[in-house]
Amino acid sequence: MRAALLLIALALMGCTASSNDPLPVSKDVRLQLGVAYLNKGRLELAKPHLQAAMKRNPRSLNALFALAQWHLAANETDSALSLYQQALSWQPMSGALYNNYAVALCMAGEWEEALEYFDKVRLDAQYPFHTKSQQNRARCEKNKGHYASQP
């Protein structure tokens, strides 16, 4: 459980400027409410707001990131992966998507694929968090070794 929470934090780091501001600010009130509840661990209250934000703007990366984080926090990794895959089909060169998808893959135990997506982050020259993404990659590699040694 502790490892899962660490990886959720890693995912949030990939799309933020500081650890005090876990998701980008949005003008969408439903998204703001959902993120606020998510940050407080109030998953049951966050979900309907995040779903409404996603329904209102299905191509909003901010809404997608927040809803995917909700799925990860709820241990619904496959749903988060599905959201990221959907977004990658219409944002194929997004460093933020590559990073967050890689973190979710790492959480799912898909380490080799995760490492490939961490490497793709550098394809987005505009992505401002390359260093954080490489730190996420290193943590994923470290967890791979830890979990591989478990019976």
Buried (B, 14 or more C-beta within 10 A) or exposed (E): EEEEEEBBBBBBBBBBEEEEEBBBEBEBEBBBBBBBBBBEEEBEBBBEBBBBBBEEBEEBBBBBBBBBBBBBBBEEBEBBBBBBEBBBEEBEEBBBBBBBBBBBBBBBEBBEBBBEBBBBBEEBEEBEBBEBBBBBBEBBBEBBEEEEEEE
